């Protein structure tokens, strides 16, 4: 409703006044001024109302949830599925996920001396393939403490070059004492292997990391790996620390995918490589229809029968449909600063490998 007009405006309405046509024009100008002012006040109020909205929303599967809520929900999903994660992966993909991960490492083809950061890799599937590929030896004498604190902010691994430059006369006993002290303090991380290979395994979910640690013990890896609990959007690690960054079947569960990509760029050394293995879009309409039917009608049922958990696997199926397709995700990787970005479809696009370089 327009603001009330003052006396001078009403006088301008009097047709007997001299120059009434001019006054009418003045009246119109005054009225327009009040209307513009009122509309401006309304817009300001609307903007203020929207800015006071305490929570931004994002997707959790097909649900809309507050951004702060999604991280906790995803955490609970993987807390629930951690113990049956490998069994369910084999059942859902009929073992094909193993071939995808093998193809991922083959395309990665890391050279000796690589320092790798494997994000969302708690169970160690990619990390152990990496260690096997670069020839890291295993041993029966496995240390019990693979724990690293949540707030780790310093060196993740002990670089042989750095340790040599700091003190050329350091003895094996001193190195051993330092490692023991780190373990005692909760800052334990194994050294790179004899060829300088090392993988830092990062996951936001402690249950997934615990599964990976048990597998490392069973496989006999005592050097060349460390464990860090952290959020992929803001990791407690120094800039330009790694030669390569991998993330397999994890980035779609993050609240802000672009922030994860930006963080990956920060952590890589110049020339470092980013690689992602993730579910993607099946382009063929007939195959997509069959794939959707299997995903929505079979996988949650398998989750209930094998893991006793329908909802977690319903979410996993839905989260795949919410993730950007191959081309859109490649564009996001480029937006983070990566160059030479490519992707390769696996099994008609059910999954895809994306690659880019920090140049």
VOSE-310227 format. One record per residue (C-alpha): residue number from 1; y, z, x. Coordinates in Angstrom, 1 decimal. Layout:
% VOSE-310227
marpa rokol=NUM; Y=Y; Z=Z; X=X
...
% end
This chain:
% VOSE-310227
marpa rokol=1; Y=0.0; Z=0.0; X=0.0
marpa rokol=2; Y=3.4; Z=-1.0; X=1.4
marpa rokol=3; Y=5.9; Z=1.6; X=2.3
marpa rokol=4; Y=8.7; Z=2.4; X=-0.3
marpa rokol=5; Y=11.8; Z=0.3; X=0.0
marpa rokol=6; Y=15.2; Z=2.1; X=0.7
marpa rokol=7; Y=18.4; Z=1.8; X=-1.3
marpa rokol=8; Y=19.9; Z=-1.0; X=0.7
marpa rokol=9; Y=16.8; Z=-3.1; X=-0.1
marpa rokol=10; Y=17.2; Z=-2.4; X=-3.8
marpa rokol=11; Y=20.8; Z=-3.4; X=-3.7
marpa rokol=12; Y=19.8; Z=-6.6; X=-2.2
marpa rokol=13; Y=17.8; Z=-7.3; X=-5.3
marpa rokol=14; Y=20.9; Z=-7.4; X=-7.5
marpa rokol=15; Y=21.6; Z=-11.1; X=-8.4
marpa rokol=16; Y=25.3; Z=-10.3; X=-9.2
marpa rokol=17; Y=25.8; Z=-9.3; X=-5.6
marpa rokol=18; Y=27.7; Z=-11.8; X=-3.4
marpa rokol=19; Y=25.3; Z=-13.7; X=-1.2
marpa rokol=20; Y=22.3; Z=-12.7; X=-3.2
marpa rokol=21; Y=20.1; Z=-15.5; X=-1.7
marpa rokol=22; Y=20.9; Z=-14.1; X=1.7
marpa rokol=23; Y=20.0; Z=-10.6; X=0.5
marpa rokol=24; Y=16.7; Z=-11.8; X=-1.0
marpa rokol=25; Y=15.8; Z=-13.3; X=2.4
marpa rokol=26; Y=16.7; Z=-9.9; X=4.0
marpa rokol=27; Y=14.5; Z=-8.2; X=1.4
marpa rokol=28; Y=11.6; Z=-10.4; X=2.3
marpa rokol=29; Y=12.1; Z=-9.8; X=6.0
marpa rokol=30; Y=12.2; Z=-6.0; X=5.4
marpa rokol=31; Y=9.1; Z=-6.1; X=3.2
marpa rokol=32; Y=7.2; Z=-8.1; X=5.8
marpa rokol=33; Y=8.3; Z=-5.7; X=8.5
marpa rokol=34; Y=6.8; Z=-2.7; X=6.5
marpa rokol=35; Y=3.6; Z=-4.6; X=5.7
marpa rokol=36; Y=3.1; Z=-5.5; X=9.4
marpa rokol=37; Y=3.8; Z=-1.8; X=10.4
marpa rokol=38; Y=1.3; Z=-0.6; X=7.8
marpa rokol=39; Y=-1.4; Z=-3.1; X=8.9
marpa rokol=40; Y=-0.8; Z=-2.1; X=12.5
marpa rokol=41; Y=-1.3; Z=1.6; X=11.6
marpa rokol=42; Y=-4.6; Z=0.7; X=9.8
marpa rokol=43; Y=-5.9; Z=-1.2; X=12.8
marpa rokol=44; Y=-5.0; Z=1.7; X=15.1
marpa rokol=45; Y=-6.8; Z=4.1; X=12.9
marpa rokol=46; Y=-9.9; Z=1.8; X=12.8
marpa rokol=47; Y=-9.9; Z=1.5; X=16.6
marpa rokol=48; Y=-9.5; Z=5.3; X=17.0
marpa rokol=49; Y=-12.4; Z=5.8; X=14.6
marpa rokol=50; Y=-14.7; Z=3.4; X=16.4
marpa rokol=51; Y=-13.8; Z=4.9; X=19.8
marpa rokol=52; Y=-14.7; Z=8.4; X=18.6
marpa rokol=53; Y=-18.2; Z=7.2; X=17.8
marpa rokol=54; Y=-20.1; Z=9.6; X=20.0
marpa rokol=55; Y=-23.2; Z=7.5; X=20.5
marpa rokol=56; Y=-23.8; Z=3.8; X=21.3
marpa rokol=57; Y=-27.0; Z=2.4; X=20.0
marpa rokol=58; Y=-29.8; Z=0.4; X=21.6
marpa rokol=59; Y=-33.3; Z=-0.8; X=20.7
marpa rokol=60; Y=-36.5; Z=1.2; X=21.0
marpa rokol=61; Y=-39.0; Z=-1.4; X=20.0
marpa rokol=62; Y=-37.7; Z=-2.6; X=16.6
marpa rokol=63; Y=-35.9; Z=0.7; X=16.0
marpa rokol=64; Y=-32.2; Z=1.3; X=16.6
marpa rokol=65; Y=-31.7; Z=4.6; X=18.5
marpa rokol=66; Y=-28.9; Z=6.2; X=20.5
marpa rokol=67; Y=-28.8; Z=5.2; X=24.1
marpa rokol=68; Y=-29.3; Z=8.8; X=25.2
marpa rokol=69; Y=-32.3; Z=9.1; X=23.0
marpa rokol=70; Y=-34.1; Z=6.0; X=24.3
marpa rokol=71; Y=-34.7; Z=7.3; X=27.8
marpa rokol=72; Y=-36.5; Z=10.4; X=26.4
marpa rokol=73; Y=-38.5; Z=8.3; X=23.9
marpa rokol=74; Y=-39.7; Z=6.0; X=26.7
marpa rokol=75; Y=-40.5; Z=9.0; X=28.8
marpa rokol=76; Y=-42.7; Z=10.4; X=26.1
marpa rokol=77; Y=-44.5; Z=7.0; X=25.6
marpa rokol=78; Y=-45.6; Z=6.9; X=29.2
marpa rokol=79; Y=-46.3; Z=10.6; X=29.3
marpa rokol=80; Y=-48.7; Z=10.0; X=26.5
marpa rokol=81; Y=-50.4; Z=6.9; X=28.0
marpa rokol=82; Y=-50.5; Z=7.8; X=31.7
marpa rokol=83; Y=-54.1; Z=9.1; X=31.8
marpa rokol=84; Y=-55.4; Z=6.0; X=30.0
marpa rokol=85; Y=-52.9; Z=3.5; X=31.4
marpa rokol=86; Y=-55.3; Z=1.5; X=33.6
marpa rokol=87; Y=-58.1; Z=1.5; X=31.0
marpa rokol=88; Y=-55.8; Z=0.2; X=28.3
marpa rokol=89; Y=-54.3; Z=-2.5; X=30.5
marpa rokol=90; Y=-57.8; Z=-3.8; X=31.2
marpa rokol=91; Y=-58.7; Z=-3.7; X=27.5
marpa rokol=92; Y=-55.4; Z=-5.2; X=26.2
marpa rokol=93; Y=-55.4; Z=-8.1; X=28.7
marpa rokol=94; Y=-59.1; Z=-8.4; X=29.1
marpa rokol=95; Y=-58.5; Z=-7.8; X=32.8
marpa rokol=96; Y=-56.0; Z=-10.6; X=33.2
marpa rokol=97; Y=-53.2; Z=-8.2; X=34.2
marpa rokol=98; Y=-55.0; Z=-7.8; X=37.5
marpa rokol=99; Y=-54.8; Z=-11.5; X=38.2
marpa rokol=100; Y=-51.1; Z=-11.5; X=37.3
marpa rokol=101; Y=-50.5; Z=-8.7; X=39.8
marpa rokol=102; Y=-52.5; Z=-10.6; X=42.5
marpa rokol=103; Y=-50.5; Z=-13.7; X=41.8
marpa rokol=104; Y=-47.3; Z=-11.6; X=42.0
marpa rokol=105; Y=-48.3; Z=-10.3; X=45.5
marpa rokol=106; Y=-49.3; Z=-13.8; X=46.6
marpa rokol=107; Y=-45.9; Z=-15.2; X=45.6
marpa rokol=108; Y=-44.2; Z=-12.2; X=47.3
marpa rokol=109; Y=-46.3; Z=-12.6; X=50.5
marpa rokol=110; Y=-44.6; Z=-9.8; X=52.5
marpa rokol=111; Y=-44.5; Z=-10.0; X=56.2
marpa rokol=112; Y=-45.5; Z=-7.2; X=58.6
marpa rokol=113; Y=-42.9; Z=-4.5; X=59.0
marpa rokol=114; Y=-41.6; Z=-4.8; X=55.4
marpa rokol=115; Y=-39.8; Z=-1.9; X=53.8
marpa rokol=116; Y=-40.5; Z=-2.2; X=50.0
marpa rokol=117; Y=-39.1; Z=-0.3; X=47.1
marpa rokol=118; Y=-41.5; Z=-0.5; X=44.1
marpa rokol=119; Y=-39.7; Z=0.7; X=40.9
marpa rokol=120; Y=-41.5; Z=1.8; X=37.7
marpa rokol=121; Y=-44.6; Z=1.7; X=39.9
marpa rokol=122; Y=-45.9; Z=5.2; X=39.4
marpa rokol=123; Y=-49.6; Z=4.3; X=39.2
marpa rokol=124; Y=-49.4; Z=2.4; X=42.4
marpa rokol=125; Y=-50.8; Z=-1.0; X=41.2
marpa rokol=126; Y=-48.2; Z=-3.0; X=43.2
marpa rokol=127; Y=-47.8; Z=-0.6; X=46.0
marpa rokol=128; Y=-51.5; Z=-0.5; X=46.9
marpa rokol=129; Y=-51.8; Z=-4.3; X=46.8
marpa rokol=130; Y=-48.8; Z=-4.4; X=49.1
marpa rokol=131; Y=-50.4; Z=-2.0; X=51.6
marpa rokol=132; Y=-53.7; Z=-3.9; X=51.5
marpa rokol=133; Y=-51.8; Z=-7.2; X=52.0
marpa rokol=134; Y=-50.0; Z=-6.0; X=55.1
marpa rokol=135; Y=-53.1; Z=-4.3; X=56.5
marpa rokol=136; Y=-52.1; Z=-0.7; X=56.3
marpa rokol=137; Y=-55.2; Z=1.3; X=57.4
marpa rokol=138; Y=-56.8; Z=4.0; X=55.2
marpa rokol=139; Y=-58.2; Z=7.3; X=56.3
marpa rokol=140; Y=-60.5; Z=10.0; X=54.9
marpa rokol=141; Y=-58.1; Z=12.7; X=56.0
marpa rokol=142; Y=-55.5; Z=12.6; X=53.2
marpa rokol=143; Y=-52.6; Z=15.1; X=53.0
marpa rokol=144; Y=-52.5; Z=17.1; X=49.9
marpa rokol=145; Y=-48.7; Z=17.1; X=49.4
marpa rokol=146; Y=-47.3; Z=13.7; X=48.4
marpa rokol=147; Y=-44.4; Z=15.4; X=46.5
marpa rokol=148; Y=-40.8; Z=14.4; X=46.9
marpa rokol=149; Y=-38.0; Z=16.2; X=45.0
marpa rokol=150; Y=-36.1; Z=14.7; X=42.1
marpa rokol=151; Y=-32.8; Z=15.0; X=43.9
marpa rokol=152; Y=-33.8; Z=13.3; X=47.2
marpa rokol=153; Y=-30.7; Z=11.6; X=48.5
marpa rokol=154; Y=-31.4; Z=11.0; X=52.2
marpa rokol=155; Y=-33.9; Z=9.0; X=54.2
marpa rokol=156; Y=-37.0; Z=8.0; X=52.3
marpa rokol=157; Y=-39.0; Z=7.0; X=55.3
marpa rokol=158; Y=-38.8; Z=7.7; X=59.0
marpa rokol=159; Y=-37.9; Z=4.4; X=60.7
marpa rokol=160; Y=-39.5; Z=4.3; X=64.1
marpa rokol=161; Y=-36.4; Z=2.6; X=65.6
marpa rokol=162; Y=-34.1; Z=5.3; X=64.3
marpa rokol=163; Y=-36.4; Z=8.1; X=65.6
marpa rokol=164; Y=-36.6; Z=6.4; X=69.0
marpa rokol=165; Y=-32.9; Z=6.0; X=69.3
marpa rokol=166; Y=-32.2; Z=9.6; X=68.3
marpa rokol=167; Y=-34.5; Z=11.0; X=71.0
marpa rokol=168; Y=-36.6; Z=8.9; X=73.4
marpa rokol=169; Y=-38.4; Z=12.1; X=74.6
marpa rokol=170; Y=-39.6; Z=13.3; X=71.2
marpa rokol=171; Y=-43.3; Z=14.2; X=71.4
marpa rokol=172; Y=-46.1; Z=13.7; X=68.9
marpa rokol=173; Y=-46.1; Z=17.4; X=68.4
marpa rokol=174; Y=-42.4; Z=17.5; X=67.4
marpa rokol=175; Y=-42.9; Z=14.6; X=64.9
marpa rokol=176; Y=-45.9; Z=16.3; X=63.4
marpa rokol=177; Y=-43.9; Z=19.6; X=63.1
marpa rokol=178; Y=-41.1; Z=17.7; X=61.4
marpa rokol=179; Y=-43.5; Z=16.1; X=58.9
marpa rokol=180; Y=-45.1; Z=19.5; X=58.2
marpa rokol=181; Y=-41.7; Z=21.1; X=57.7
marpa rokol=182; Y=-40.7; Z=18.3; X=55.3
marpa rokol=183; Y=-43.8; Z=18.9; X=53.3
marpa rokol=184; Y=-43.1; Z=22.6; X=53.2
marpa rokol=185; Y=-39.5; Z=22.0; X=52.1
marpa rokol=186; Y=-40.6; Z=19.6; X=49.4
marpa rokol=187; Y=-39.0; Z=16.6; X=51.2
marpa rokol=188; Y=-42.3; Z=15.1; X=52.3
marpa rokol=189; Y=-42.6; Z=11.4; X=52.9
marpa rokol=190; Y=-45.1; Z=9.6; X=55.1
marpa rokol=191; Y=-44.0; Z=7.6; X=58.1
marpa rokol=192; Y=-44.5; Z=3.8; X=58.2
marpa rokol=193; Y=-47.8; Z=2.6; X=59.4
marpa rokol=194; Y=-48.4; Z=1.4; X=62.9
marpa rokol=195; Y=-46.9; Z=-2.0; X=62.1
marpa rokol=196; Y=-43.8; Z=-0.6; X=60.4
marpa rokol=197; Y=-44.9; Z=-1.2; X=56.8
marpa rokol=198; Y=-43.7; Z=1.2; X=54.2
marpa rokol=199; Y=-43.5; Z=1.3; X=50.4
marpa rokol=200; Y=-41.4; Z=3.8; X=48.4
marpa rokol=201; Y=-42.9; Z=4.2; X=44.9
marpa rokol=202; Y=-40.3; Z=5.2; X=42.3
marpa rokol=203; Y=-40.9; Z=6.1; X=38.7
marpa rokol=204; Y=-38.9; Z=8.1; X=36.1
marpa rokol=205; Y=-42.1; Z=9.6; X=34.7
marpa rokol=206; Y=-43.8; Z=12.4; X=36.7
marpa rokol=207; Y=-47.1; Z=11.9; X=34.9
marpa rokol=208; Y=-47.3; Z=8.3; X=36.1
marpa rokol=209; Y=-46.5; Z=9.4; X=39.6
marpa rokol=210; Y=-49.2; Z=12.0; X=39.5
marpa rokol=211; Y=-51.7; Z=9.3; X=38.6
marpa rokol=212; Y=-50.6; Z=7.2; X=41.5
marpa rokol=213; Y=-50.8; Z=10.1; X=43.9
marpa rokol=214; Y=-54.4; Z=10.8; X=42.9
marpa rokol=215; Y=-55.2; Z=7.1; X=43.4
marpa rokol=216; Y=-53.6; Z=7.1; X=46.9
marpa rokol=217; Y=-55.8; Z=10.1; X=47.8
marpa rokol=218; Y=-58.9; Z=8.3; X=46.6
marpa rokol=219; Y=-58.0; Z=5.2; X=48.5
marpa rokol=220; Y=-57.2; Z=7.1; X=51.7
marpa rokol=221; Y=-53.6; Z=6.1; X=52.3
marpa rokol=222; Y=-52.0; Z=8.7; X=54.5
marpa rokol=223; Y=-49.2; Z=6.6; X=56.0
marpa rokol=224; Y=-46.8; Z=3.9; X=54.8
marpa rokol=225; Y=-45.9; Z=5.3; X=51.3
marpa rokol=226; Y=-43.6; Z=7.8; X=49.7
marpa rokol=227; Y=-43.0; Z=9.0; X=46.1
marpa rokol=228; Y=-39.6; Z=9.3; X=44.4
marpa rokol=229; Y=-38.9; Z=10.4; X=40.8
marpa rokol=230; Y=-35.7; Z=8.7; X=39.6
marpa rokol=231; Y=-34.0; Z=6.5; X=37.0
marpa rokol=232; Y=-34.0; Z=2.8; X=37.9
marpa rokol=233; Y=-30.4; Z=2.5; X=36.7
marpa rokol=234; Y=-29.2; Z=5.0; X=39.3
marpa rokol=235; Y=-31.6; Z=5.8; X=42.1
marpa rokol=236; Y=-30.9; Z=8.5; X=44.7
marpa rokol=237; Y=-31.3; Z=6.2; X=47.6
marpa rokol=238; Y=-28.8; Z=4.8; X=50.2
marpa rokol=239; Y=-27.3; Z=1.3; X=50.1
marpa rokol=240; Y=-29.0; Z=-1.7; X=51.9
marpa rokol=241; Y=-32.2; Z=0.3; X=52.6
marpa rokol=242; Y=-35.0; Z=-2.1; X=51.7
marpa rokol=243; Y=-36.3; Z=-5.5; X=52.6
marpa rokol=244; Y=-37.8; Z=-6.1; X=49.2
marpa rokol=245; Y=-37.6; Z=-4.7; X=45.6
marpa rokol=246; Y=-40.4; Z=-5.1; X=43.1
marpa rokol=247; Y=-40.7; Z=-4.0; X=39.5
marpa rokol=248; Y=-43.7; Z=-4.9; X=37.4
marpa rokol=249; Y=-43.9; Z=-4.4; X=33.6
marpa rokol=250; Y=-41.2; Z=-1.7; X=33.7
marpa rokol=251; Y=-37.7; Z=-3.2; X=33.4
marpa rokol=252; Y=-38.0; Z=-4.0; X=29.7
marpa rokol=253; Y=-38.3; Z=-0.2; X=29.1
marpa rokol=254; Y=-34.9; Z=0.5; X=30.7
marpa rokol=255; Y=-31.9; Z=1.2; X=28.5
marpa rokol=256; Y=-29.5; Z=-1.0; X=30.5
marpa rokol=257; Y=-31.4; Z=-3.9; X=32.2
marpa rokol=258; Y=-28.2; Z=-5.3; X=33.8
marpa rokol=259; Y=-27.5; Z=-1.9; X=35.5
marpa rokol=260; Y=-31.1; Z=-1.9; X=36.9
marpa rokol=261; Y=-30.5; Z=-5.4; X=38.4
marpa rokol=262; Y=-27.2; Z=-4.3; X=39.8
marpa rokol=263; Y=-28.9; Z=-1.2; X=41.4
marpa rokol=264; Y=-31.6; Z=-3.4; X=42.9
marpa rokol=265; Y=-28.9; Z=-5.6; X=44.5
marpa rokol=266; Y=-27.2; Z=-2.4; X=46.0
marpa rokol=267; Y=-30.4; Z=-1.1; X=47.5
marpa rokol=268; Y=-31.5; Z=-4.3; X=49.2
marpa rokol=269; Y=-30.5; Z=-5.3; X=52.7
marpa rokol=270; Y=-28.7; Z=-8.7; X=53.1
marpa rokol=271; Y=-31.4; Z=-11.3; X=52.8
marpa rokol=272; Y=-33.6; Z=-8.9; X=50.8
marpa rokol=273; Y=-35.8; Z=-10.2; X=48.0
marpa rokol=274; Y=-35.9; Z=-9.1; X=44.3
marpa rokol=275; Y=-39.1; Z=-9.7; X=42.4
marpa rokol=276; Y=-40.0; Z=-8.9; X=38.8
marpa rokol=277; Y=-43.2; Z=-9.3; X=36.9
marpa rokol=278; Y=-42.7; Z=-8.8; X=33.2
marpa rokol=279; Y=-43.9; Z=-10.0; X=29.8
marpa rokol=280; Y=-41.9; Z=-12.9; X=28.6
marpa rokol=281; Y=-41.8; Z=-15.6; X=25.8
marpa rokol=282; Y=-44.6; Z=-18.0; X=24.9
marpa rokol=283; Y=-42.9; Z=-21.3; X=24.1
marpa rokol=284; Y=-45.7; Z=-23.1; X=22.3
marpa rokol=285; Y=-45.5; Z=-22.3; X=18.5
marpa rokol=286; Y=-49.2; Z=-22.3; X=17.9
marpa rokol=287; Y=-50.0; Z=-20.1; X=20.9
marpa rokol=288; Y=-47.1; Z=-17.8; X=20.1
marpa rokol=289; Y=-48.4; Z=-17.3; X=16.6
marpa rokol=290; Y=-51.9; Z=-16.4; X=17.9
marpa rokol=291; Y=-50.4; Z=-14.2; X=20.5
marpa rokol=292; Y=-48.2; Z=-12.3; X=18.0
marpa rokol=293; Y=-51.1; Z=-11.8; X=15.7
marpa rokol=294; Y=-53.2; Z=-10.3; X=18.5
marpa rokol=295; Y=-50.3; Z=-8.2; X=19.7
marpa rokol=296; Y=-49.4; Z=-6.6; X=16.4
marpa rokol=297; Y=-52.8; Z=-6.4; X=14.7
marpa rokol=298; Y=-55.1; Z=-5.7; X=17.6
marpa rokol=299; Y=-53.3; Z=-3.8; X=20.4
marpa rokol=300; Y=-52.1; Z=-0.8; X=18.4
marpa rokol=301; Y=-55.6; Z=-0.4; X=17.0
marpa rokol=302; Y=-57.0; Z=-0.5; X=20.5
marpa rokol=303; Y=-54.5; Z=2.1; X=21.5
marpa rokol=304; Y=-55.7; Z=4.4; X=18.7
marpa rokol=305; Y=-59.4; Z=3.9; X=19.5
marpa rokol=306; Y=-59.2; Z=4.1; X=23.3
marpa rokol=307; Y=-56.2; Z=6.4; X=23.9
marpa rokol=308; Y=-55.8; Z=8.1; X=20.5
marpa rokol=309; Y=-52.2; Z=6.8; X=20.4
marpa rokol=310; Y=-51.1; Z=4.1; X=17.9
marpa rokol=311; Y=-47.3; Z=4.6; X=18.1
marpa rokol=312; Y=-47.0; Z=4.2; X=21.9
marpa rokol=313; Y=-48.7; Z=0.9; X=21.9
marpa rokol=314; Y=-46.9; Z=-0.3; X=18.8
marpa rokol=315; Y=-43.7; Z=0.3; X=20.8
marpa rokol=316; Y=-45.0; Z=-1.5; X=23.9
marpa rokol=317; Y=-45.7; Z=-4.6; X=21.7
marpa rokol=318; Y=-42.3; Z=-4.4; X=20.1
marpa rokol=319; Y=-40.5; Z=-3.9; X=23.4
marpa rokol=320; Y=-41.8; Z=-7.2; X=24.7
marpa rokol=321; Y=-40.2; Z=-9.1; X=21.8
marpa rokol=322; Y=-36.8; Z=-7.4; X=22.5
marpa rokol=323; Y=-36.8; Z=-8.5; X=26.1
marpa rokol=324; Y=-34.8; Z=-11.6; X=27.2
marpa rokol=325; Y=-36.7; Z=-14.8; X=27.6
marpa rokol=326; Y=-37.2; Z=-16.5; X=31.0
marpa rokol=327; Y=-33.9; Z=-18.3; X=31.1
marpa rokol=328; Y=-31.8; Z=-15.5; X=29.8
marpa rokol=329; Y=-33.3; Z=-13.0; X=32.2
marpa rokol=330; Y=-32.8; Z=-15.4; X=35.1
marpa rokol=331; Y=-29.1; Z=-15.6; X=34.2
marpa rokol=332; Y=-28.9; Z=-11.8; X=34.2
marpa rokol=333; Y=-30.4; Z=-11.7; X=37.7
marpa rokol=334; Y=-27.8; Z=-14.2; X=38.9
marpa rokol=335; Y=-25.1; Z=-12.1; X=37.2
marpa rokol=336; Y=-26.1; Z=-9.2; X=39.5
marpa rokol=337; Y=-25.3; Z=-11.3; X=42.5
marpa rokol=338; Y=-28.7; Z=-12.7; X=43.4
marpa rokol=339; Y=-29.1; Z=-16.3; X=44.6
marpa rokol=340; Y=-32.0; Z=-18.8; X=44.7
marpa rokol=341; Y=-33.2; Z=-17.3; X=41.4
marpa rokol=342; Y=-36.4; Z=-18.9; X=40.1
marpa rokol=343; Y=-39.2; Z=-18.0; X=37.6
marpa rokol=344; Y=-42.8; Z=-18.9; X=37.2
marpa rokol=345; Y=-44.8; Z=-18.6; X=34.0
marpa rokol=346; Y=-48.2; Z=-17.0; X=33.9
marpa rokol=347; Y=-50.7; Z=-17.6; X=31.1
marpa rokol=348; Y=-48.4; Z=-19.9; X=29.0
marpa rokol=349; Y=-45.5; Z=-17.5; X=29.4
marpa rokol=350; Y=-47.1; Z=-14.3; X=28.2
marpa rokol=351; Y=-45.8; Z=-13.0; X=31.5
marpa rokol=352; Y=-43.4; Z=-14.4; X=34.1
marpa rokol=353; Y=-42.5; Z=-13.8; X=37.8
marpa rokol=354; Y=-38.8; Z=-13.8; X=38.6
marpa rokol=355; Y=-37.5; Z=-14.0; X=42.1
marpa rokol=356; Y=-34.1; Z=-13.8; X=43.7
marpa rokol=357; Y=-32.4; Z=-13.1; X=47.1
marpa rokol=358; Y=-29.4; Z=-11.0; X=48.1
marpa rokol=359; Y=-27.5; Z=-13.6; X=50.2
% end
